[in-house]
Amino acid sequence: MNLTISGHHLEVTPALREYVLTKLDRVTRHFDQVVDVTVLLTVEKLKEKERRQKAEVTLHVKGRDIFVEQAHEDLYAAIDQLMDKLDRQVCRHKDRLQNHHHDSPKRLDASAA
């Protein structure tokens, strides 16, 4: 798995990097076929009172790219909410990949006879 963590108008500290890694651990535990992960942490300075911290992630899995973004006043809260969203989307993608179509009992009896 290739992992890229970058910051825009922000220096990515080792503490931030470690926090993102621990949160990504949960996502990779649910779905291990992750090819590439790109995390972008941004600080938008709109006004002094309205400083927004934004976190976005692009997760490349086999056959699909999953993009999630989340903004909050606190960067750590934005990362928490982002990973919750990402986890839900990854679980949904994993469910779609699994074959839920089972043969009906009628078809099983007919093929056995």
C-alpha positions as CSV (number, residue, x, y, z in Angstrom):
1,M,0.0,0.0,0.0
2,N,1.4,3.4,-1.0
3,L,0.6,6.2,1.4
4,T,1.1,9.9,0.8
5,I,0.3,12.5,3.4
6,S,0.7,16.1,2.4
7,G,-0.3,19.5,3.8
8,H,-1.5,22.6,2.1
9,H,-0.7,25.8,4.0
10,L,0.2,23.4,6.8
11,E,3.3,21.5,7.9
12,V,2.5,17.8,8.5
13,T,4.0,17.1,11.9
14,P,5.0,13.6,13.1
15,A,2.1,13.7,15.5
16,L,-0.4,14.4,12.7
17,R,1.2,11.8,10.5
18,E,0.9,9.2,13.3
19,Y,-2.7,10.2,14.0
20,V,-3.7,9.7,10.4
21,L,-1.9,6.3,10.3
22,T,-3.7,5.0,13.4
23,K,-7.1,6.1,12.0
24,L,-6.3,4.5,8.6
25,D,-5.5,1.3,10.4
26,R,-9.2,0.8,11.0
27,V,-10.1,1.1,7.3
28,T,-7.4,-1.3,6.2
29,R,-8.5,-3.8,8.8
30,H,-11.9,-3.9,7.2
31,F,-10.7,-4.0,3.6
32,D,-7.1,-5.2,2.9
33,Q,-7.1,-4.7,-0.9
34,V,-6.1,-1.0,-0.8
35,V,-3.6,-0.1,-3.5
36,D,-2.9,3.6,-2.9
37,V,-3.9,6.2,-0.3
38,T,-3.5,10.0,-0.7
39,V,-4.3,12.2,2.3
40,L,-4.4,16.0,2.0
41,L,-4.6,18.2,5.0
42,T,-5.5,21.9,4.4
43,V,-5.9,25.1,6.4
44,E,-8.2,27.7,4.7
45,K,-7.8,31.2,6.1
46,L,-11.1,32.8,5.2
47,K,-11.3,35.2,8.1
48,E,-9.6,35.0,11.5
49,K,-12.9,33.8,13.1
50,E,-13.7,31.3,10.4
51,R,-10.5,29.3,10.1
52,R,-11.5,26.0,8.5
53,Q,-9.4,22.9,8.7
54,K,-10.1,20.4,5.8
55,A,-9.0,16.9,5.4
56,E,-9.5,14.8,2.3
57,V,-8.5,11.4,1.2
58,T,-8.4,9.5,-2.1
59,L,-8.4,5.7,-1.6
60,H,-7.6,3.6,-4.7
61,V,-8.9,0.1,-4.5
62,K,-9.0,-2.5,-7.3
63,G,-11.6,-1.2,-9.8
64,R,-12.6,2.0,-8.0
65,D,-11.4,5.3,-6.4
66,I,-13.1,6.4,-3.2
67,F,-12.8,10.2,-2.4
68,V,-13.9,11.7,0.9
69,E,-13.5,15.2,2.3
70,Q,-14.5,16.7,5.6
71,A,-14.1,20.2,7.0
72,H,-14.1,21.3,10.7
73,E,-12.7,24.0,13.0
74,D,-10.4,21.4,14.5
75,L,-8.1,19.4,12.2
76,Y,-8.2,16.3,14.5
77,A,-12.0,16.4,14.5
78,A,-12.0,16.7,10.7
79,I,-9.8,13.6,10.5
80,D,-12.0,11.7,12.8
81,Q,-15.2,12.5,10.8
82,L,-13.3,11.8,7.6
83,M,-12.2,8.3,8.7
84,D,-15.8,7.5,9.8
85,K,-17.1,8.5,6.3
86,L,-14.3,6.6,4.6
87,D,-15.0,3.5,6.7
88,R,-18.6,3.5,5.8
89,Q,-17.8,3.8,2.1
90,V,-15.2,1.1,2.2
91,C,-17.6,-1.3,3.9
92,R,-20.3,-0.5,1.3
93,H,-17.8,-1.1,-1.5
94,K,-16.8,-4.4,0.1
95,D,-20.4,-5.5,0.3
96,R,-20.9,-4.7,-3.4
97,L,-18.0,-6.9,-4.3
98,Q,-19.3,-9.9,-2.5
99,N,-21.7,-12.1,-4.3
100,H,-25.0,-12.1,-2.4
101,H,-26.9,-14.0,-5.1
102,H,-27.6,-17.5,-3.9
103,D,-29.4,-20.2,-5.9
104,S,-33.0,-20.8,-4.7
105,P,-33.8,-24.2,-3.1
106,K,-36.0,-25.0,-6.2
107,R,-33.1,-24.6,-8.5
108,L,-30.9,-26.8,-6.3
109,D,-33.5,-29.6,-6.3
110,A,-34.0,-29.4,-10.1
111,S,-30.3,-29.6,-10.8
112,A,-29.8,-32.6,-8.5
113,A,-32.6,-34.6,-10.2
